[in-house]
Amino acid sequence: MLTEASFHAQSVGKVKDYGDIRSSDNERILTVVKHYPNIVLGADWNGSTQWDSDPQPEIPLREVMTVREVDFVHNRHPANVLEYGGLVDLAAHQAKNTNHAIETTTGCRPTREGPQRLDRLYAWQTMAERVCSVTVVKNELAGKLSDHYPVVMELDISPARIYL
């Protein structure tokens, strides 16, 4: 059985007196999805990962863990929460195993941040091993439908073979 879930992450990284909202949300997500071993979790995560290039290289990256230093554009901590919790970034996993580039998912409309990879799919390692491909659909129609391109994943759902 395959379980799929999707959502839209908070668009703000921190709020005074509430800390890093996206990191806290991701901790709660881990608590929920741990009960689903065959889950593929997709979202507009509204943040970068350790695997992504810097969308604004003129601004120093901050790999921060403290709330007071959280930077909206460059804070990679929310994504790290997911990966430290055991979820695998499927596009990064595919890129490591096939030497394919990790594609951005925004950029169909001009923004001050430039193209970024905000839309990602995550799964536990056992599901990540079954991923055949992760592709960002970049065409004229997709660019007209949203300010984000769709992410498509192909997954091998054939039963595992047992050799005796």
Stockholm file with secondary structure:
# STOCKHOLM 1.0

chainA/1-164         MLTEASFHAQSVGKVKDYGDIRSSDNERILTVVKHYPNIVLGADWNGSTQWDSDPQPEIPLREVMTVREVDFVHNRHPANVLEYGGLVDLAAHQAKNTNHAIETTTGCRPTREGPQRLDRLYAWQTMAERVCSVTVVKNELAGKLSDHYPVVMELDISPARIYL
#=GR chainA/1-164 SS CCEEEEEECCSCSEETTTEEHHHHHHHHHHHHHTTCTTEEEEEECCSCCTTSCCSCTTSCCCCCCSGGGCCTTTCCHHHHHHHHTTCEEHHHHHHHHHCCCCCCSBCSSCCSSCSCCCEEEEECHHHHTTEEEEEECCSHHHHHHCSBCCEEEEECCSCCCCCC
#=GC SS_cons         CCEEEEEECCSCSEETTTEEHHHHHHHHHHHHHTTCTTEEEEEECCSCCTTSCCSCTTSCCCCCCSGGGCCTTTCCHHHHHHHHTTCEEHHHHHHHHHCCCCCCSBCSSCCSSCSCCCEEEEECHHHHTTEEEEEECCSHHHHHHCSBCCEEEEECCSCCCCCC
//
